[in-house]
């Protein structure tokens, strides 16, 4: 990454409504339509989360539609609208905006990152 790209990324982050928290070891089951319209399902790693969205890796590109995600371990499920999908190495990074009133609650205190996606369900 050159200096211009780094500065551009920092400016983009300042325009966001909410801070993105880097997630440690968060995994979700994700279902999406690939670029050919075929339904795909995989288990994937969460990269970051904010109050109104989440980013994770997929093995291939997704259409700019809705993506479903869930985790029995974290007792979470929902739908998000694809806002970004770009290739990084041999994977795709997908950024979703939460839909249907879904929100994630950010920690109220200062925390060091990476953070847990949420507390595992009992």
C-alpha positions as CSV (number, residue, x, y, z in Angstrom):
1,X,0.0,0.0,0.0
2,X,1.5,3.3,-0.9
3,X,1.1,6.5,1.2
4,X,-1.7,7.8,-1.0
5,X,-3.8,4.7,-0.5
6,X,-3.2,4.7,3.2
7,X,-4.3,8.3,3.5
8,X,-7.3,7.6,1.3
9,X,-8.3,4.7,3.5
10,X,-8.0,6.8,6.7
11,X,-10.2,9.5,5.1
12,X,-12.8,6.9,4.2
13,X,-12.8,5.6,7.8
14,X,-13.4,9.1,9.1
15,X,-16.5,9.4,6.9
16,X,-18.1,6.2,8.4
17,X,-20.9,6.6,10.8
18,X,-19.5,3.9,13.2
19,X,-16.1,2.5,14.1
20,X,-15.3,-0.9,12.5
21,X,-13.9,-3.3,15.1
22,X,-11.5,-6.0,14.0
23,X,-12.9,-9.4,15.0
24,X,-10.9,-12.2,16.4
25,X,-11.8,-15.8,15.4
26,X,-15.4,-15.0,14.5
27,X,-17.0,-17.4,12.1
28,X,-20.3,-17.4,10.3
29,X,-22.2,-19.7,7.9
30,X,-23.0,-17.5,4.9
31,X,-25.3,-18.1,1.9
32,X,-25.3,-16.0,-1.2
33,X,-25.8,-16.0,-5.0
34,X,-22.6,-16.2,-7.0
35,X,-22.2,-14.1,-10.2
36,X,-23.9,-16.9,-12.2
37,X,-27.0,-16.8,-9.9
38,X,-26.2,-20.1,-8.2
39,X,-26.9,-20.4,-4.4
40,X,-23.7,-21.0,-2.4
41,X,-23.1,-21.8,1.3
42,X,-19.9,-21.7,3.2
43,X,-18.4,-21.2,6.7
44,X,-16.2,-18.1,6.7
45,X,-14.1,-15.8,8.8
46,X,-15.5,-12.4,10.0
47,X,-13.0,-9.6,9.4
48,X,-14.7,-6.7,11.1
49,X,-18.0,-5.4,12.5
50,X,-19.7,-2.1,13.2
51,X,-23.1,-1.1,14.5
52,X,-24.7,-1.3,11.1
53,X,-22.6,-3.8,9.1
54,X,-20.1,-6.6,8.9
55,X,-17.3,-7.7,6.6
56,X,-16.1,-11.2,5.9
57,X,-14.2,-13.3,3.4
58,X,-15.8,-15.5,0.7
59,X,-14.0,-17.9,-1.7
60,X,-15.7,-16.2,-4.7
61,X,-17.6,-13.0,-5.7
62,X,-21.2,-12.4,-4.7
63,X,-23.9,-10.6,-6.7
64,X,-24.8,-7.2,-5.3
65,X,-27.9,-8.5,-3.5
66,X,-28.8,-9.8,-0.1
67,X,-26.6,-12.3,1.8
68,X,-27.8,-14.4,4.8
69,X,-25.5,-15.2,7.7
70,X,-25.9,-17.2,10.9
71,X,-23.9,-18.7,13.8
72,X,-25.3,-21.2,16.2
73,X,-22.3,-20.6,18.5
74,X,-23.0,-16.9,18.8
75,X,-26.8,-17.3,18.5
76,X,-26.9,-14.7,15.7
77,X,-28.5,-14.7,12.3
78,X,-29.5,-12.0,9.8
79,X,-29.6,-10.5,6.3
80,X,-27.4,-7.9,4.9
81,X,-27.2,-5.9,1.6
82,X,-23.9,-6.2,-0.2
83,X,-22.2,-2.8,-0.3
84,X,-18.7,-3.9,-1.3
85,X,-17.2,-7.0,-2.9
86,X,-13.6,-6.9,-4.0
87,X,-10.8,-9.4,-4.5
88,X,-8.0,-9.6,-2.0
89,X,-5.5,-12.3,-2.9
90,X,-7.4,-15.5,-3.6
91,X,-10.5,-14.5,-1.6
92,X,-13.2,-11.8,-1.8
93,X,-13.9,-9.4,0.9
94,X,-17.6,-8.7,1.2
95,X,-19.0,-5.8,3.2
96,X,-22.7,-6.0,4.2
97,X,-25.1,-3.4,5.6
98,X,-27.4,-5.0,8.1
99,X,-31.1,-5.2,7.1
100,X,-34.4,-5.7,8.8
101,X,-33.6,-3.6,11.9
102,X,-30.5,-5.7,12.8
103,X,-27.9,-3.8,14.8
104,X,-24.7,-4.8,16.6
105,X,-24.0,-3.1,19.9
106,X,-20.5,-1.7,20.1
107,X,-18.6,-2.0,23.5
108,X,-19.3,1.0,25.7
109,X,-15.8,1.0,27.2
110,X,-12.5,1.3,25.4
111,X,-11.4,-2.1,24.2
112,X,-8.3,-3.5,22.5
113,X,-8.7,-5.1,19.2
114,X,-9.3,-7.7,17.9
115,X,-12.6,-8.3,19.8
116,X,-14.9,-11.3,20.0
117,X,-17.8,-11.2,17.6
118,X,-20.1,-11.6,20.6
119,X,-20.3,-13.9,23.7
120,X,-21.0,-17.5,22.8
121,X,-24.5,-18.6,23.6
122,X,-25.0,-21.0,26.5
